[in-house]
């Protein structure tokens, strides 16, 4: 059953408490377990026969550890007895997502067709069984030594063991397909321009109040997949629960995560000619108002969910993760950071402080 949203002040205090607990879990449980999982997948990636795919797999693991830690933070939604299992599962899902992201960036004759087929692996990973063997059909390299198949099988087994797996299955399969489409259309836009991306995303944005690029940003994020897998560890989760969680995380937290990732990578993307959803705004001030509005709407949606303080803490964590980066203090980013912090719940502040200290220490 869905609970009525609590008063904002009471909800904020509950979210603050959840944020402090999440920080303790992150430092004491999540980070050490993520590092163990990374080493295991590094060994498998290092055995990939094709040198190009091997280099891409190892680079995605070593350069995107923070993505894996961020994904594993969703384990704070999980009952304690299943947390270690879900951390390993979330890491594997993000390892697969990051690898597919890197591989599908390769210039090929038909980047959209290549990306869509590669990302079928992400959809297969959250199904109950089965999977393709020809993900690389439209790709110049093929021999990954079973790397993708191993990730897919690991994720399938892990999800199948969760008590509410079948309750969330329709939502998580939909989220994985949406993420694959979002990633594929984004890479296609990089090579061929944004026209097809805009047409596709306009259908997602219709009736939501979101701009097309905001809906596309949310769709291309994997955070809804991680949230749905995490709540599948709770036997009380129902399909209606999963559908509401999917909506709040995909259009809300997912959009914010991708847009803020574009913010902190703005200089790098500009130098490399990369695609940026943030670039569709007319100015930093317009972007600041829109991101703050998305954050406000997302917070309202999260406070209507069961066990809402944990979800609120995760939103605070996403904001803090990006706003603690040095790039968030640069002139273009300042109005965006200022507006988001003005609208954020109190839960953001201890996480922001902890992440700034962690960055300063080089951890």
C-alpha positions in Angstrom: 0.0 0.0 0.0 1.1 3.5 -0.7 1.4 5.8 2.2 0.2 9.4 2.2 3.1 11.9 1.8 4.3 13.2 5.2 4.6 16.9 6.0 7.7 18.3 4.3 9.5 19.1 7.6 8.9 15.6 9.0 9.9 14.0 5.8 13.1 16.1 5.6 14.1 15.0 9.1 13.4 11.3 8.3 15.4 11.7 5.1 18.3 13.2 7.1 18.4 10.2 9.4 18.3 7.9 6.4 21.2 9.8 4.8 23.3 9.4 7.9 22.7 5.7 7.9 23.4 5.4 4.2 26.7 7.2 4.7 27.7 4.7 7.3 26.7 1.8 5.1 28.5 3.3 2.1 31.8 3.6 4.0 31.7 0.4 6.0 29.9 -2.0 3.7 29.4 -0.8 0.1 32.9 0.4 -0.8 34.8 -2.7 0.4 32.3 -5.1 -1.3 32.4 -3.1 -4.5 36.2 -3.4 -4.6 36.0 -7.2 -4.2 33.5 -7.4 -7.1 35.6 -5.2 -9.3 38.7 -7.4 -8.9 36.6 -10.5 -9.8 35.3 -8.9 -13.0 38.8 -7.5 -13.9 40.2 -11.0 -13.9 37.5 -12.1 -16.4 37.9 -8.9 -18.5 41.7 -9.5 -18.6 41.1 -12.8 -20.3 39.0 -11.4 -23.2 40.8 -12.7 -26.4 40.1 -9.6 -28.6 42.6 -6.9 -27.6 40.2 -4.0 -28.4 37.3 -5.4 -26.4 39.7 -6.4 -23.6 41.1 -2.8 -23.4 37.6 -1.4 -23.4 36.4 -3.8 -20.7 39.3 -3.0 -18.4 39.1 0.7 -19.1 35.4 0.8 -18.2 36.1 -1.1 -15.0 39.0 1.1 -13.9 37.8 4.4 -15.0 34.2 4.1 -13.8 34.6 2.7 -10.3 32.5 5.6 -9.0 29.6 4.4 -11.2 29.8 1.0 -9.6 29.9 2.5 -6.1 26.9 4.8 -7.0 24.9 1.8 -8.3 25.7 -0.2 -5.1 24.4 2.6 -2.9 20.9 1.4 -3.9 21.5 -1.5 -1.7 20.5 0.8 1.2 17.0 -0.1 0.1 17.6 -3.8 0.8 17.0 -5.8 3.9 20.3 -6.4 5.7 20.4 -10.2 5.2 20.3 -9.8 1.4 22.5 -6.7 1.1 25.7 -8.5 0.1 23.9 -10.5 -2.6 22.3 -7.3 -4.0 25.6 -5.3 -4.0 27.2 -8.0 -6.1 24.2 -8.0 -8.4 24.1 -4.2 -8.8 27.8 -4.0 -9.5 27.5 -6.7 -12.2 24.6 -4.8 -13.8 26.6 -1.6 -13.8 29.7 -3.3 -15.1 27.6 -4.6 -18.0 26.0 -1.2 -18.6 29.4 0.7 -18.6 30.9 -1.9 -20.9 28.1 -1.7 -23.4 28.2 2.1 -23.2 31.9 2.1 -24.2 31.7 -0.5 -26.9 28.7 1.0 -28.6 30.5 4.3 -29.0 32.7 2.8 -31.7 32.2 4.4 -35.1 30.4 1.8 -37.3 28.3 1.9 -40.5 25.0 1.8 -38.6 25.6 3.0 -35.0 22.0 2.8 -34.0 21.5 -0.8 -35.1 24.8 -1.7 -33.5 23.9 -0.1 -30.2 20.4 -1.5 -30.0 21.7 -5.1 -30.5 24.5 -4.7 -28.1 22.1 -3.4 -25.4 19.9 -6.4 -25.8 22.4 -7.9 -23.4 21.1 -5.5 -20.7 17.5 -6.6 -21.3 18.5 -10.3 -21.2 20.3 -9.7 -17.9 17.1 -8.9 -16.1 15.0 -11.6 -17.7 14.4 -14.9 -15.9 16.5 -16.9 -18.4 17.8 -17.2 -21.9 19.7 -14.7 -24.0 21.2 -14.0 -27.3 24.7 -15.1 -28.5 25.1 -12.5 -31.4 25.2 -9.2 -29.6 28.2 -8.2 -31.7 26.6 -9.0 -35.0 26.9 -5.4 -36.3 30.2 -4.7 -34.4 33.7 -4.9 -35.9 35.0 -6.9 -32.9 33.3 -10.1 -31.7 35.4 -12.4 -29.5 34.9 -11.3 -25.9 35.6 -14.8 -24.6 32.1 -15.1 -23.0 32.5 -11.9 -21.0 29.0 -10.5 -21.8 27.4 -13.9 -21.5 28.9 -14.3 -18.0 27.6 -11.0 -16.9 24.1 -11.7 -18.3 24.0 -15.2 -16.6 25.3 -13.8 -13.3 22.6 -11.1 -13.2 19.8 -13.5 -14.2 20.7 -15.9 -11.4 21.0 -13.1 -8.9 17.6 -11.5 -9.8 15.9 -14.9 -9.8 16.9 -15.5 -6.2 15.2 -12.3 -5.0 11.8 -12.8 -3.3 9.9 -10.2 -5.3 11.7 -10.9 -8.6 8.5 -11.7 -10.5 6.6 -8.8 -9.1 9.2 -6.3 -10.5 10.0 -8.2 -13.6 7.8 -6.3 -16.1 9.0 -3.0 -14.7 12.7 -3.9 -14.7 12.6 -5.4 -18.2 11.0 -2.2 -19.4 13.6 -0.1 -17.6 16.4 -2.1 -19.1 15.0 -1.8 -22.6 14.4 2.0 -22.2 18.0 2.4 -21.0 19.3 0.5 -24.0 17.2 2.6 -26.3 18.4 5.8 -24.6 22.1 4.9 -24.8 21.8 3.8 -28.4 19.9 6.9 -29.6 22.4 9.1 -27.6 25.4 7.5 -29.4 23.6 7.7 -32.7 23.1 11.5 -32.1 26.8 11.8 -31.5 27.6 10.4 -35.0 24.5 11.4 -37.0 22.9 14.3 -35.2 20.0 14.5 -32.7 17.0 14.3 -35.1 16.1 10.6 -34.4 16.9 11.0 -30.7 14.4 13.9 -30.5 11.7 12.1 -32.3 12.0 9.1 -30.0 12.3 11.1 -26.8 9.3 13.3 -27.7 7.1 10.2 -27.3 8.5 9.7 -23.8 8.1 13.3 -22.8 4.5 13.6 -24.0 2.1 14.5 -21.2 4.9 14.6 -18.5 5.8 18.3 -18.5 9.4 17.3 -19.3 11.4 18.6 -22.2 12.3 15.9 -24.7 16.0 16.0 -23.8 15.2 15.7 -20.1 13.1 12.6 -20.8 15.9 11.2 -23.0 18.4 11.8 -20.3 16.3 10.0 -17.7 15.7 7.1 -20.1 19.5 6.6 -20.8 20.2 6.3 -17.1 20.5 2.8 -15.4 19.4 4.1 -12.0 15.8 2.8 -12.4 17.1 -0.7 -13.1 19.1 -0.6 -9.9 16.3 0.7 -7.8 13.9 -2.0 -9.1 16.4 -4.8 -8.5 17.0 -3.5 -5.0 13.3 -3.4 -4.0 12.9 -6.9 -5.5 14.9 -8.0 -2.4 11.9 -7.0 -0.2 9.1 -9.6 -0.4 6.5 -6.9 0.3 7.2 -5.2 -3.1 4.3 -5.4 -5.5 4.0 -4.6 -9.3 2.2 -1.3 -8.6 5.1 -0.4 -6.2 7.6 -1.2 -8.9 5.8 0.9 -11.5 5.8 3.9 -9.2 9.4 3.5 -8.3 10.3 3.1 -12.0 8.5 6.4 -12.8 10.1 8.3 -10.0 13.6 7.0 -10.7 13.6 7.2 -14.5 12.1 10.6 -15.2 13.3 12.1 -11.9 16.6 10.8 -10.4 17.8 9.4 -13.8 17.3 12.7 -15.6 19.1 14.6 -12.8 22.0 12.1 -12.7 22.6 12.3 -16.5 22.2 16.1 -16.7 24.5 16.6 -13.7 27.0 14.2 -15.2 27.0 16.3 -18.3 27.5 19.3 -16.0 30.7 18.0 -14.4 32.0 16.7 -17.7 31.1 19.8 -19.6 34.7 20.9 -20.4 35.7 17.3 -21.4 32.6 16.9 -23.6 33.3 20.3 -25.3 36.9 19.4 -26.0 36.0 15.9 -27.4 32.9 17.0 -29.3 30.7 14.8 -27.1 26.9 14.9 -26.9 25.5 16.7 -23.9 21.9 16.9 -22.8 22.7 20.0 -20.8 23.6 21.8 -24.0 20.0 21.9 -25.1 19.2 24.6 -22.5 19.5 28.2 -23.6 21.7 29.2 -20.6 22.9 28.0 -17.2 20.1 30.0 -15.5 17.5 28.2 -17.5 19.1 24.9 -16.8 19.2 25.8 -13.1 15.5 26.5 -12.9 14.6 23.3 -14.8 16.9 21.0 -12.8 15.5 22.5 -9.5 11.9 21.9 -10.8 12.8 18.3 -11.6 14.3 17.9 -8.2 11.2 19.3 -6.5 8.9 17.0 -8.4 11.1 14.0 -7.8 11.2 14.7 -4.1 7.4 14.8 -3.9 7.1 11.6 -5.9 9.7 9.8 -3.6 7.9 10.9 -0.5 4.8 9.1 -1.7 6.7 5.8 -1.9 6.9 3.1 0.8 9.9 3.5 3.1 10.3 7.0 1.5 13.2 8.3 3.7 15.6 5.8 2.0 14.5 7.0 -1.4 14.9 10.6 -0.3 18.4 9.9 0.9 19.3 8.4 -2.5 18.1 11.6 -4.3 20.2 13.6 -1.9 23.1 11.3 -2.6 22.8 11.9 -6.4 22.8 15.6 -5.9 25.7 15.6 -3.5 27.8 13.2 -5.6 27.8 15.6 -8.6 27.8 18.9 -6.7 30.8 17.8 -4.6 32.9 17.6 -7.8 35.3 20.5 -8.4 33.6 21.2 -11.8 30.4 22.2 -9.9 32.2 25.3 -8.6 33.1 26.6 -12.1 31.2 29.7 -13.3 28.7 28.0 -15.6 27.8 25.4 -12.9 27.5 27.8 -10.0 23.8 28.9 -10.6 22.8 25.3 -11.2 24.5 24.1 -7.9 23.1 27.1 -6.0 19.5 26.5 -7.2 19.6 22.8 -6.6 21.0 23.1 -3.0 18.4 25.7 -2.3 15.7 23.2 -3.2 17.3 20.1 -1.8 16.2 18.3 1.4 18.4 18.6 4.5 19.7 15.1 3.7 22.0 16.5 1.1 24.3 18.4 3.5 26.0 15.5 5.4 26.5 13.6 2.2 27.9 16.6 0.4 30.4 17.2 3.2 31.4 13.6 3.3 31.9 13.4 -0.4 33.9 16.6 -0.5 36.2 15.3 2.2 36.5 12.0 0.3 37.4 13.8 -2.9 40.0 15.9 -1.1 41.6 12.8 0.3 41.7 11.3 -3.1 39.6 8.3 -2.2 
